[in-house]
């Protein structure tokens, strides 16, 4: 039986993946300048989050989904550092929150690892 926290992680990924399509400008603003085609990357990362969130809820797919989530979260690390460095990308969020997002990202990676 799938534990409640696995459903929670799947729901979070599906929700945040959907936001990429509802408010893409927010995600484009936090893309580091070296990332090509920010709009396309926002859409692709949204699809990845949606897809991985659904896969995590399918017992036969959960291990593959967990590895995909871990990889995706590692790929997203530069965004967090860019938001700390660039005032426009920070969207007015307090510095303490931007810094806190880095250990939160590590916690999400460890959470996803539970489903390997």
C-alpha positions, 0 to 999 in steps of 0.5 A: 500500500502506498504511504500517505507521504508518497501521495503528498509528494506526488500531489506537490509535484503535480501541483507545482508542475501545473503552476509552470503552465498557469504562471510561466512568467514567474518561473521564467524570471528565476531562470539563470541567464545561461539557460537557453530558451527560458519559456521552453525550459519552464514548460519542459520542467513543468511536464517533468514535474507532472509526469514524475508526480504521476509516476510516483503514484504508480507502484511499478514506476515509483523507483524510476520516478524517485530517481527522476525526481532526485535528478530533477532536484539536482538540476534545479539547484542552480536556480536557488543560487541564482535567486540568492544572487540576482535581486530581480530573480529573488522576486522580493523574497527575504534572503533568509527564505532564499537561503533556507530553500537550499537545505529544503531542496536537500530534504526533498531529495532525501524524501524522494530517495525513500521511494527508491 
